[in-house]
């Protein structure tokens, strides 16, 4: 059962991390076209996806802090990697959108 729960968390991290990265890419694309309203909406959607992933991650960390064993797998490593790169990607996307806004002025 613990293995199934770990797999579910890993898949949640992969899914929401991927969604966040996709939304961040769409934000950059919108900003490139000077559609800053759309860019901001996509950045907000990316942030929401990361928040969902963060909740799943915190649930897993809380269980481990209580002494409950967590099964580690390549899926979990991939999920954590996906989440962390998506966070970094969103941070860069915010900066790129801001730069496009400055260029547009």
Secondary structure by P-SEA (a helix, b strand, c coil): caaaaaaaaaaaaaaaaaaaaaaaaaaaaaaaacaaaaaaaaaaaaaaaaaaaaaaaaaaaaaaaaccbbbbcaaaaaaaaaaaaaaaaaaaaaaaaaaaaaaac
